[in-house]
Amino acid sequence: MAVPLYGLIENNQPHLPAFRAAFAEVAESGQFILGPCVAEFEKQLAEYCGVEHAIGVGSGTDALMLTLMALGVGPGDEVITSPLSYVHTAGSIARLGATPVFCDVNPRVYNVAIESLESCITDKTKAIVPVHLYGQMAKMDTIMDLAKANGIKVLEDGDQAIGAKIDGQMAGSVGDAGIFSFFPTKNLAAIGDAGAVVTNDGELAATVRKMRVHGLEAGYRVRQLGGNFRIDAIQAKALSIKLPHLDEQIVRRRELADRYNRHLEDLQVSTPVEAEKRYHTYNHYTVRVRSGGRDALMAHLDACGIESRVYYPVPLHLLECFAHLGYREGQLPVAEKAASEVLALPIYPEMINAQQDEVVSAVRDYFSAE
């Protein structure tokens, strides 16, 4: 039985009638960008995240870039972040002329390691961008304490973690702002590109709203340049349709993760750890192949018709585009070792137990043949 990494078709299938009606509604309204559909989704999202403000934008990358701009990040500034992330995280920092500074990660949950982060703080540090990797929040209480003590802003990269919690607080609601991607593989998935910024800071929210439309104010005034970071109305409408189902889908992801944990615990893999006071949403179910045979296991799964993927095979500090920063192999050893061993197995709410059994059987067969 073939098993996809993501059930994109299965995820959207139940919503097709509502999508068709929404498309007709938007097409007939003539309001294709921003407008009432976007305002309604922003209201829903703010309520879900437990924040005062949500601002829909074109993508998760737009959300990160725009918020960094609104916080005044630019040349001469340093922004600390994780090397175990998609390239957009550090890329958004670098595109503003600021310097990405990479700290190492925790070996159990792969979010930023507090001791390493603290050692990276200098008088040039303008912001910290902790990445809530794989669906689990970073240690935000300690990060916020460090940030406040040093006058630093915190922007949560929650691209993989909408619905995640730490001590009851929702992802995106703890830092000065949070950003989300609604790329089709995310837990809350658009039918194209979309993203959002969430915050309790009214002044920051107003700045972000202006800057998503080039910084325009009444009377065609522009005091702070922004860009075209707008969200399409049809994406906002689709997300409004899917958001009410998010919590139940996260519950199913957690059930599947628990089932994986029980069936894989006796093998030469490390299964995901849910840290203290966390609520993990399992955007990715990521194991770690302790025997060093990650790539061989991937090839075995592929031969069985089972998709798997590495998030992420090269830590950001070792990418060629950041070579000018001067990082060397061995400098962030925990992240580097993780990048060579982690592997995401299929997980999605519509996955049935029989499909998961196929994955488990294939993994067990690989280790029994070693």
Sequence and secondary structure as in RCSB ss.txt:
>XXXX:A:sequence
MAVPLYGLIENNQPHLPAFRAAFAEVAESGQFILGPCVAEFEKQLAEYCGVEHAIGVGSGTDALMLTLMALGVGP
GDEVITSPLSYVHTAGSIARLGATPVFCDVNPRVYNVAIESLESCITDKTKAIVPVHLYGQMAKMDTIMDLAKAN
GIKVLEDGDQAIGAKIDGQMAGSVGDAGIFSFFPTKNLAAIGDAGAVVTNDGELAATVRKMRVHGLEAGYRVRQL
GGNFRIDAIQAKALSIKLPHLDEQIVRRRELADRYNRHLEDLQVSTPVEAEKRYHTYNHYTVRVRSGGRDALMAH
LDACGIESRVYYPVPLHLLECFAHLGYREGQLPVAEKAASEVLALPIYPEMINAQQDEVVSAVRDYFSAE
>XXXX:A:secstr
  B SS HHHHHGGGHHHHHHHHHHHHHH   BSSHHHHHHHHHHHHHHT SEEEEES HHHHHHHHHHHTT  T
T EEEE SSS THHHHHHHHTT EEEE  B TTT SB HHHHHHH  TTEEEEE B GGG    HHHHHHHHHHH
T EEEEE TT TT EETTEETTSSSSEEEEE  TTSSS  SS  EEEEES HHHHHHHHHHTBTTEETTTEESS 
  B   BHHHHHHHHHHGGGHHHHHHHHHHHHHHHHHHHTTSSEE     TTEE   SSEEEEETTS HHHHHHH
HHHTTB  B S SS GGGSGGGGGG   TTSSHHHHHHHTTEEEE   TT  HHHHHHHHHHHHHHHHT 
